[in-house]
């Protein structure tokens, strides 16, 4: 329905018509002026810009007050109660189980082994399936002195430089399930230690602790391969997790000595699931599925954590839905959180103290990825380790909490 302004004369109308861009003919304007309103059918208007002006009280006339039934006039005083039944799904596949460590009863030296993987539903969907194997934590130990954040160094300053003593503290005091030995002294740009030197370091740590080990290199693809070959052959059957095999290494050579000596491989790729599939396919030529753990790269809080979470969650769901190349346990280099400046840098007073902020940065990274399905966490700060283990234990055991502590901000005033 169109109601025009009062009519003056045709010339004025033509001018107004042209100014407004409506393109109405003089005859139509005369009809509008005569009848004041006209009803149009199949009317189309092309408008470049339109300005609508509403007078006060217009909405009150167009939208009458809603009249509620008498029973609904009272204000609500309680939340509506409704029963929630979570939807239970069944997935066509499961995540491969990987065993790490060889026990004395098996002819090796470890006092215990760990098994990761085996999931048949997304992380902690205990309403669908029980937890098969609880996620585990391995603490980082370096074979030479390295720069450490003050928040970390204060806990290990007397054992830095003694990897065996450091590993012993990680297990006996900090509760590590495994120990990650970073053989960074083999780096040609640092000490360029020999494979024999690396073997000696690993031997000392094996004597100091009885948990399974992760053996890490320096990042040089050639030197790492030489050292891994020497370590895996010397400690045949110990079922180390070799960290890591990457696409720029001699995969044929590395996969062969990992398999021949009874160890497992950490397949490391950047945040690209297609690259992860490709590397795993190459490893399948030599390794069984039970010999492979994936590292899809961990980005810390504030440095791409959301992308890391999404990538890992996609991998886990794909594995459960039948993508065999992604149906492997996942490892997270959670200590990458300490590369974030906010974890260690001196900042404004509202960000202090660093001794608390640092471990919070690490544990927030870990807890986020815990919900994505990570099975193995490589960590560093004892407080972060304890927090992650406590939360994991509560989730695995189906522990109950007082919901009012978290939901009491919801309130309704009568």
C-alpha positions as CSV (number, residue, x, y, z in Angstrom):
1,X,0.0,0.0,0.0
2,X,1.5,3.4,-1.0
3,X,0.3,6.7,0.5
4,X,1.8,9.7,-1.4
5,X,2.5,13.2,-0.2
6,X,-0.2,15.9,-1.0
7,X,-0.3,16.8,-4.7
8,X,0.7,20.2,-5.9
9,X,1.1,20.2,-9.7
10,X,2.4,18.0,-12.5
11,X,5.6,19.9,-13.0
12,X,6.5,19.6,-9.3
13,X,5.5,15.9,-9.4
14,X,7.8,15.3,-12.3
15,X,10.7,17.0,-10.6
16,X,10.0,15.1,-7.4
17,X,9.7,11.9,-9.4
18,X,13.0,12.4,-11.0
19,X,14.7,13.5,-7.8
20,X,13.4,10.4,-5.9
21,X,14.3,8.1,-8.7
22,X,11.0,6.3,-8.7
23,X,10.3,6.8,-12.4
24,X,6.5,7.2,-11.9
25,X,4.5,8.6,-14.8
26,X,2.5,11.8,-14.5
27,X,-0.7,9.9,-15.0
28,X,0.0,7.6,-12.1
29,X,0.9,10.5,-9.9
30,X,-2.5,12.1,-10.8
31,X,-4.3,8.9,-9.7
32,X,-2.4,8.8,-6.5
33,X,-3.2,12.5,-5.8
34,X,-6.9,11.8,-6.5
35,X,-7.5,8.6,-4.6
36,X,-4.7,9.2,-1.9
37,X,-3.9,5.5,-1.9
38,X,-3.7,2.7,-4.5
39,X,-3.1,-1.0,-4.3
40,X,-0.6,-2.4,-6.8
41,X,-0.1,-6.1,-7.9
42,X,3.1,-7.7,-9.1
43,X,5.0,-4.5,-8.2
44,X,8.8,-4.4,-8.2
45,X,11.0,-1.6,-7.2
46,X,14.8,-1.3,-7.7
47,X,16.3,0.9,-5.0
48,X,20.0,1.9,-4.8
49,X,19.6,3.5,-1.3
50,X,16.6,3.7,0.9
51,X,16.0,5.6,4.1
52,X,13.2,4.7,6.4
53,X,11.8,7.1,9.0
54,X,9.6,5.9,11.8
55,X,7.6,8.3,14.0
56,X,7.4,7.8,17.8
57,X,4.8,5.3,18.8
58,X,4.7,3.6,15.4
59,X,6.0,0.3,16.7
60,X,3.4,0.3,19.5
61,X,0.7,0.5,16.9
62,X,2.2,-2.1,14.6
63,X,3.2,-4.6,17.4
64,X,0.4,-4.8,20.0
65,X,1.3,-5.9,23.5
66,X,1.3,-9.6,23.9
67,X,-1.3,-10.7,26.3
68,X,-0.2,-13.7,28.3
69,X,-2.7,-16.2,29.8
70,X,-3.3,-15.7,33.6
71,X,-1.2,-18.8,34.5
72,X,1.9,-17.2,32.8
73,X,1.8,-13.8,34.4
74,X,4.0,-14.8,37.3
75,X,7.7,-14.3,36.9
76,X,9.8,-17.6,36.7
77,X,11.7,-18.3,39.9
78,X,13.4,-21.6,38.9
79,X,15.2,-23.0,35.9
80,X,13.1,-25.4,33.8
81,X,13.9,-29.0,34.6
82,X,14.4,-31.4,31.7
83,X,16.1,-34.7,31.4
84,X,19.1,-34.9,29.1
85,X,19.9,-38.2,27.4
86,X,23.2,-37.9,25.5
87,X,23.0,-39.4,22.0
88,X,25.1,-42.6,21.8
89,X,27.0,-43.3,18.6
90,X,28.8,-46.4,17.4
91,X,31.9,-45.9,15.3
92,X,33.0,-48.4,12.7
93,X,36.7,-48.3,13.6
94,X,39.0,-47.9,16.6
95,X,42.4,-46.4,17.4
96,X,45.4,-48.7,17.2
97,X,47.0,-49.7,20.5
98,X,50.7,-49.1,20.9
99,X,52.8,-50.7,23.7
100,X,55.9,-48.9,24.9
101,X,58.6,-50.4,27.1
102,X,59.8,-54.0,27.5
103,X,59.7,-55.6,30.9
104,X,62.2,-57.9,32.6
105,X,59.8,-60.8,32.2
106,X,60.1,-60.2,28.5
107,X,63.8,-60.2,28.6
108,X,64.3,-56.5,28.8
109,X,64.9,-54.0,31.7
110,X,61.8,-51.9,32.3
111,X,59.8,-52.3,35.5
112,X,56.6,-51.5,33.7
113,X,55.2,-50.8,30.2
114,X,52.5,-48.4,29.0
115,X,49.8,-48.9,26.4
116,X,48.3,-45.9,24.6
117,X,45.5,-45.8,22.0
118,X,42.6,-48.3,21.7
119,X,39.8,-45.7,21.8
120,X,36.5,-46.6,20.3
121,X,34.8,-43.2,20.8
122,X,35.9,-39.5,21.0
123,X,37.9,-38.4,24.0
124,X,36.1,-39.0,27.4
125,X,32.8,-39.8,25.8
126,X,32.3,-42.1,28.8
127,X,28.5,-42.1,28.2
128,X,29.3,-44.1,25.0
129,X,32.3,-46.3,25.9
130,X,34.6,-46.6,29.0
131,X,38.1,-45.3,28.8
132,X,40.4,-48.0,27.5
133,X,43.8,-46.6,28.4
134,X,44.4,-43.4,30.4
135,X,46.6,-40.7,28.7
136,X,50.1,-40.7,30.0
137,X,52.8,-38.0,30.7
138,X,56.5,-38.1,29.8
139,X,58.8,-35.5,31.2
140,X,61.6,-33.9,29.2
141,X,65.2,-34.5,30.1
142,X,68.2,-33.0,28.2
143,X,71.6,-34.5,27.9
144,X,73.4,-31.1,28.3
145,X,72.7,-27.8,30.0
146,X,70.1,-25.8,28.1
147,X,68.5,-22.4,28.8
148,X,65.3,-23.0,30.9
149,X,62.6,-20.7,32.1
150,X,63.1,-19.7,35.7
151,X,59.8,-21.3,36.6
152,X,61.2,-24.7,35.4
153,X,64.8,-24.3,36.4
154,X,64.0,-23.8,40.0
155,X,62.8,-27.4,40.2
156,X,65.8,-29.0,38.5
157,X,68.7,-26.6,38.7
158,X,70.8,-29.1,40.8
159,X,70.4,-31.9,38.3
160,X,70.7,-30.0,35.0
161,X,73.7,-31.4,33.2
162,X,73.1,-34.9,34.8
163,X,70.4,-36.5,32.7
164,X,70.3,-39.7,34.8
165,X,69.6,-37.7,38.0
166,X,67.2,-35.5,36.1
167,X,65.3,-38.5,34.9
168,X,65.2,-40.1,38.4
169,X,63.7,-36.9,39.8
170,X,61.1,-36.7,37.0
171,X,59.9,-40.2,37.9
172,X,60.2,-40.4,41.6
173,X,59.2,-36.8,42.5
174,X,57.2,-35.4,39.6
175,X,55.3,-38.6,38.8
176,X,56.3,-39.1,35.2
177,X,55.0,-42.2,33.5
178,X,57.9,-42.1,31.0
179,X,61.0,-40.0,30.3
180,X,61.9,-38.2,27.1
181,X,65.6,-38.1,26.5
182,X,66.6,-35.2,24.3
183,X,70.0,-36.0,22.8
184,X,70.6,-32.4,21.6
185,X,74.4,-32.7,22.3
186,X,74.7,-34.7,19.0
187,X,73.8,-31.5,17.0
188,X,76.7,-30.8,14.6
189,X,76.2,-27.1,15.5
190,X,76.6,-27.7,19.3
191,X,78.8,-30.5,20.7
192,X,78.5,-32.9,17.7
193,X,78.5,-35.8,20.2
194,X,78.9,-39.2,18.6
195,X,76.3,-42.0,18.5
196,X,78.5,-43.8,21.1
197,X,78.2,-40.9,23.4
198,X,74.4,-40.9,23.0
199,X,74.3,-44.6,23.8
200,X,76.2,-44.0,27.0
201,X,73.7,-41.3,28.0
202,X,70.7,-43.6,27.4
203,X,72.4,-46.5,29.3
204,X,72.9,-44.2,32.4
205,X,69.2,-43.2,32.3
206,X,68.0,-46.8,31.9
207,X,69.9,-47.7,35.1
208,X,68.4,-44.7,36.9
209,X,64.7,-45.3,36.1
210,X,62.6,-48.3,35.2
211,X,60.0,-46.6,33.1
212,X,59.8,-46.7,29.2
213,X,61.8,-44.0,27.3
214,X,61.2,-41.7,24.4
215,X,64.5,-41.1,22.5
216,X,64.6,-37.7,20.9
217,X,67.3,-36.3,18.6
218,X,68.5,-32.8,17.7
219,X,66.5,-32.2,14.5
220,X,69.3,-32.8,12.0
221,X,67.9,-35.6,9.7
222,X,71.2,-37.2,8.9
223,X,72.7,-37.1,12.4
224,X,69.5,-38.2,14.0
225,X,69.3,-41.2,11.8
226,X,72.8,-42.3,12.6
227,X,72.2,-41.9,16.4
228,X,68.8,-43.6,16.3
229,X,70.4,-46.6,14.4
230,X,73.0,-47.0,17.1
231,X,70.6,-46.6,20.0
232,X,67.9,-49.0,18.6
233,X,70.5,-51.7,17.9
234,X,72.3,-51.4,21.2
235,X,69.0,-51.6,23.2
236,X,67.2,-54.0,21.1
237,X,63.8,-55.0,22.5
238,X,63.5,-52.1,25.0
239,X,60.6,-50.8,22.9
240,X,61.7,-47.1,22.9
241,X,59.6,-44.5,21.1
242,X,62.0,-43.0,18.6
243,X,61.2,-39.3,18.3
244,X,60.9,-38.7,15.6
245,X,60.8,-39.9,12.0
246,X,60.1,-37.1,9.5
247,X,59.6,-36.9,5.8
248,X,63.0,-35.3,5.2
249,X,64.8,-38.3,6.7
250,X,65.8,-41.6,5.0
251,X,62.5,-43.3,5.9
252,X,63.4,-46.6,4.4
253,X,66.6,-46.9,6.5
254,X,65.0,-45.6,9.7
255,X,61.9,-47.6,9.6
256,X,63.9,-50.8,9.0
257,X,66.2,-50.4,12.0
258,X,63.2,-49.4,14.2
259,X,61.3,-52.6,13.2
260,X,64.3,-54.9,13.3
261,X,65.2,-53.9,16.8
262,X,61.7,-54.0,18.3
263,X,61.0,-50.3,18.8
264,X,58.2,-47.8,17.9
265,X,58.3,-44.7,15.8
266,X,56.9,-41.2,16.3
267,X,55.7,-40.0,13.0
268,X,56.1,-36.2,13.0
269,X,54.4,-33.9,10.5
270,X,53.4,-30.2,10.6
271,X,49.7,-29.4,10.9
272,X,48.5,-31.1,7.7
273,X,46.6,-34.3,7.8
274,X,47.4,-35.2,4.2
275,X,51.1,-35.0,5.1
276,X,50.4,-37.3,8.1
277,X,48.7,-39.8,5.9
278,X,51.5,-39.7,3.4
279,X,54.2,-40.3,6.0
280,X,52.3,-43.1,7.6
281,X,51.8,-44.8,4.3
282,X,55.6,-44.8,3.7
283,X,56.1,-46.3,7.2
284,X,53.6,-49.1,6.5
285,X,56.1,-50.6,4.1
286,X,58.2,-51.6,7.1
287,X,56.3,-51.0,10.3
288,X,53.2,-52.6,11.7
289,X,50.4,-50.3,12.7
290,X,51.1,-51.1,16.3
291,X,54.6,-49.5,15.9
292,X,53.4,-46.0,15.0
293,X,52.4,-43.0,17.1
294,X,51.5,-39.7,15.4
295,X,52.7,-36.2,16.3
296,X,50.7,-33.6,14.4
297,X,52.5,-30.6,15.9
298,X,51.4,-28.8,19.0
299,X,50.9,-25.0,18.9
300,X,50.8,-23.4,22.3
301,X,48.1,-21.2,23.9
302,X,47.9,-18.0,22.0
303,X,50.1,-19.3,19.1
304,X,47.6,-21.5,17.2
305,X,46.3,-23.8,19.9
306,X,42.8,-23.6,18.3
307,X,44.2,-24.9,15.0
308,X,46.2,-27.6,16.8
309,X,43.1,-28.8,18.6
310,X,41.0,-28.8,15.4
311,X,43.7,-30.7,13.5
312,X,44.0,-33.4,16.2
313,X,40.2,-33.7,16.7
314,X,39.8,-34.2,13.0
315,X,42.4,-36.9,13.0
316,X,40.8,-38.7,15.9
317,X,37.3,-38.6,14.4
318,X,38.6,-39.6,11.0
319,X,40.4,-42.6,12.6
320,X,37.2,-43.7,14.4
321,X,35.2,-43.3,11.2
322,X,37.5,-45.7,9.3
323,X,40.5,-43.7,8.0
324,X,43.2,-46.3,8.8
325,X,46.0,-43.9,8.1
326,X,44.9,-41.6,10.9
327,X,43.8,-44.3,13.4
328,X,47.0,-44.0,15.5
329,X,47.6,-42.7,19.0
330,X,48.6,-39.1,19.2
331,X,51.5,-37.5,21.0
332,X,51.7,-33.8,21.9
333,X,54.9,-31.8,22.4
334,X,53.2,-29.8,25.1
335,X,56.5,-28.2,26.2
336,X,56.1,-26.0,23.1
337,X,54.1,-23.9,25.4
338,X,57.3,-22.6,26.9
339,X,58.2,-21.1,23.6
340,X,55.4,-18.7,24.0
341,X,56.7,-15.4,25.4
342,X,53.8,-15.0,27.8
343,X,55.0,-18.2,29.5
344,X,58.3,-16.8,30.7
345,X,58.6,-13.1,29.8
346,X,58.5,-10.4,32.5
347,X,55.2,-8.5,31.9
348,X,52.9,-6.0,33.5
349,X,52.0,-6.5,37.2
350,X,48.5,-8.0,36.4
351,X,50.3,-10.8,34.5
352,X,52.6,-11.8,37.4
353,X,54.0,-13.9,38.9
354,X,55.8,-15.8,36.1
355,X,56.3,-18.8,38.4
356,X,52.5,-19.3,38.2
357,X,51.9,-18.0,34.7
358,X,54.3,-20.4,33.0
359,X,52.9,-23.6,34.3
360,X,49.4,-22.3,33.7
361,X,50.4,-21.7,30.1
362,X,51.6,-25.3,29.8
363,X,48.7,-27.0,31.5
364,X,46.1,-25.0,29.6
365,X,47.7,-26.2,26.4
366,X,47.7,-29.7,27.7
367,X,44.1,-29.7,28.9
368,X,42.8,-28.3,25.6
369,X,44.5,-31.1,23.6
370,X,43.5,-33.7,26.2
371,X,39.9,-33.1,24.9
372,X,41.0,-33.5,21.3
373,X,42.2,-37.1,22.1
374,X,45.9,-36.8,22.8
375,X,47.3,-40.0,24.3
376,X,50.9,-39.0,25.2
377,X,51.9,-35.6,26.6
378,X,55.6,-34.5,26.6
379,X,55.8,-31.9,29.4
380,X,58.2,-30.1,31.7
381,X,56.8,-28.3,34.7
382,X,55.9,-30.5,37.7
383,X,52.9,-28.4,38.7
384,X,51.5,-28.6,35.1
385,X,52.1,-32.4,35.2
386,X,50.3,-32.9,38.5
387,X,47.3,-30.8,37.3
388,X,47.0,-32.7,34.1
389,X,47.2,-36.0,35.8
390,X,44.6,-35.0,38.5
391,X,42.1,-33.9,35.9
392,X,42.7,-37.0,33.7
393,X,42.2,-39.2,36.7
394,X,39.0,-37.5,37.6
395,X,37.7,-37.9,34.0
396,X,38.8,-41.5,33.7
397,X,37.2,-42.5,37.0
398,X,34.0,-40.6,36.3
399,X,34.5,-38.4,39.4
400,X,31.6,-36.2,40.5
401,X,32.0,-32.5,41.3
402,X,29.8,-30.0,42.9
403,X,28.2,-28.2,39.9
404,X,27.1,-25.3,42.0
405,X,30.7,-24.1,42.3
406,X,30.7,-23.5,38.5
407,X,27.0,-22.7,37.8
408,X,26.1,-20.4,40.7
409,X,26.5,-17.4,38.5
410,X,23.1,-18.3,37.0
411,X,20.4,-16.7,39.1
412,X,16.8,-15.5,38.6
413,X,15.3,-12.8,40.7
414,X,11.5,-13.0,41.4
